[in-house]
Amino acid sequence: MLAAMTTIASSAFADGGVVRLREATGPFLVTVFTTPPAPRAGLADVSVLVQSKDTGEIFLDAEVDLLFVPPPGVETAGRERFCSPDGTQIRAVGTGDTTPRAIPATQKHATNKLLYAAKVNLPAAGDWQMRVDVRRGATVAQVNCPLTVTAGGTGFTRVWPFVVTPLLLIGVFICHQRLRRRTLPRLPIMPDACGATTALL
């Protein structure tokens, strides 16, 4: 019964992401979601649902931190903060870190306030390891989640729909006008008194 309730709750709380991990640790049941479903190098949203392992109760007073360990051999620097177009502050995850820096996941950054969320920048493709630390009072627990990140697209890959769509609309309009001209009936031509020809309206 509890497993069924947890499955339904996790589906409802996914904020458009997919479930990456659901694991019991200590007194907690931790579910991790990511958006997009298949993360690419660049920005990603990570959301965490924290529940009681025994009752399924959702804990809203926990503290959640995310730590990312980069793929072996990847040497890309970057731990600075920057802002997304909507003003959200984003922490870049440096792949040269020997000790991962904790990124807080908060309800403030979650669309669904039952979740703890953070927006992070994963700068390189490969098999990352994500660790989720959960604290509630004196109780501390953690889960580890593998995260495969694919290569990010080029700038044109991201904007091509905005370039191609207007061109397609223009092409459809031109074809429509040509077909319309071909299907319009031709009006009979009648000579006037001066010998000129005039189309009958």
PyMOL commands that set and color helices and strands:
alter all, ss='L'
color gray80, all
select helices_A, chain A and resi 2-12+155-183
alter helices_A, ss='H'
color red, helices_A
select strands_A, chain A and resi 18-25+28-35+42-52+63-69+81-83+89-92+103-105+116-122+126-136+139-149+189-191+197-199
alter strands_A, ss='S'
color yellow, strands_A
deselect
rebuild
show_as cartoon
